[in-house]
Amino acid sequence: MSQELIDAITEMREDDVVAITNQLLDQGVAPTDILMSCKQAMDVIGKRFEEGDAFIPELILAGEMMTSVTDILKPRMAEEATSDKLGKIVIGTVQGDIHDIAKDIVAFMLDLNGFDVTDLGVDVPPEKFVQTVQETGATIVGLSGFLTLAFDPMKDTVTAFKAAGLDDVKIMIGGGQIDENIRQYTGADAYGRDAMAAVDLAKGWV
Amino acid sequence: MADEFIPSPEFLARAQRIQDAFELRQPDRIPLIMGFGYFLADYGGITRQELHDNWEKSQEILEKATLQFQPDTAFGAWGTPEQSKALGDRMTKWPGYRLGPQASFQFDEHEFMKAEDYDALLHDPSDYAIRTYLPRAFSELEGLALLPNLGMSLYGYYSLGNTLSLLAPPVIAAFEALKKAAEVTAVFTGQQVESAMRMAALGFPGPSFLVGALIEAPFDFMSDTLRGMRGIMLDMLRIPDKLLAAEDMVLKTQVDYAISFCRATGFKNAFIPLHRGSDGFMSLAQFEKFYWPQLKSMILQLVEAGITPTMYYEGVWTERLKYLKELPKGKTAGLFQDTDIFEVKEAVGDTLCIMGGMPIPLLKNGTPEAIRQHTERVCEEVGKDGGFIMTSSVLELEGISPENLQAWADATHEFGVY
């Protein structure tokens, strides 16, 4: 573990992150060890986000730094390191709605917390959610929607899972206007107000 | 109009009610404003696309709904897709334009301005807008990129040779598209004026808080229009000084625009929808550096110029209510989306006119009885001593049942009497 790399990431010094990564490689440190340090640093940032000490700018820049590091490491890695995942989740913004900001943050935090996340993007029709769950064997689905117009497609998606006989799949919903009223309306299993609520719900379901 | 408009007692009473609430007085009863939006399409049995395309029909439906629910002010779907169609707009989607006939209007945010463009924007914002930004944001304006640098290219006789560039076919096409946009805007504006006159004749004043300069907080302008959410968040950490310099420029430009717009039109209002200032996007330290000082300065300058700004505090502003107390008393209004409306009253009830009170999710899924009970509590607690206008948390009522709207309107009429 490189404390120097961890500090550089958590202190948002992105130039240093690249320099230190290259240095470590030159010193013969294994790429998997460097990735361990990255994970450690991301845990710190995730914790700060949970506690209200870091916000979206830090989360996005952290994501950028991770991309830079993995770009450097990729050619040096024999094969992708596979680690045990907590569970599989399919996530997307429902049909008719093209808002992605909140959905991206939820996907990012779920990934950071050890879930295998399949992100279907925006304007996703109910059948696509069902089909992807069938293909991946995911046990949890996250539906995002910002507009009032998203309530009905959310309901339709929940209904589509029931119709496909996938009653065991747990469905959570979230987005600007989502509350208990809309959870009831859509028939979803739960709703969350923010990314951490989504993580807590998912952890409770695996 | 040949005949002079003589306002009815109902029109005058409604207008007075809203005016009183704006100025923190207690009216005869709590005013109710309904932004029907795409609700009108379902209510009138037409598609959302037709609601935009068939003005006469949508006006009839608006009048029918207004007469049924009896708000003090009502309006239908926001804006028109016609300008976007004329210009090949890449930043919006409308039913019938980049969306199906039953979809709803949405912004389609992109990083039209790159991080490396800050110097160009700051050096000459007009040149940047015309030759770089517009060709990226509007497909029909791509030809403008062929123009020579605008700074000095048409300054007097020595530079008249540059007029040659105006003959390039893509440039001509861009000017044709702008002309088309101007024409459809003229048609739309005419429809809006006619709609206002027809509503006034029925006794309903227009939504004056919306009719005026539409501007954005400097941070939101940089985010929504130019850099996009991802870009702006990175700029805060990577190039904070450039972002702050750009915000200062945007602040000055928007205030100048709003004041000259109001002078030219006689309107006295500005509407400022707020996006990234909500709790959750940035820390309070970042808010105090990148968001609030610029927004506050904008608000104070508008108030100084005799303009009443209405801010739409989108999202949740619980942690930020303390800043709103710094605003001049009785000079602004705030429409609150998801901030607890009772906390809002407690914190800023004596500072600004509060709008909101009815959450869309309750209207969507609540029983008429639950809606009635909530309305009663809002009227009693948030309406106390005036300075309050009842609206839904989002000024868009699509997907809400007429029964629930009726329950809300009836309860507001019943419990809103002072």
Interface residues (C-beta under 8 A of the other chain):
Chain A: M12 E14 D53 A54 F55 I56 P57 E58 I60 L61 E64 G96 D97 I98 H99 I101 L147 T148 L149 F151 D152 G176 Q177 I178 D179 N181 I182 Q184 Y185 D194
Chain B: Y38 K93 A103 S104 Q106 D108 M229 R230 M233 L234 M236 L237 R238 G280 F281 M282 S283 Q286 G315 Q337 D338 P359 I360 P361 L362 K364 N365 G366 S393 V394 E396 L397 E398 G399
